[in-house]
Amino acid sequence: MAEDTQKNMKDVLLDRELDRMLTVTEAAELLGVSCASIRRYANEGKIKVYRVGSGRHRRFRKRDVLEYLEKNSEF
């Protein structure tokens, strides 16, 4: 029973981390590309972007950035 609770807690923590919102700079660093590239990917619909604040600020879910990386990895 304790193992199940511990596993569930790990799943919850992992989900929270994957749902964390990243700035343009953080997303660019994660992918190893420039901020301009991240903006272009968002404009082209390659990565889901969320507008926050007055709509000028872009945020990316870490999960979406990692999915993009997985789909576009050369390995």
Helices and strands as residue ranges (DSSP letters): H 2-18, E 21-22, H 24-31, H 35-43, E 50-52, E 57-61, H 62-71
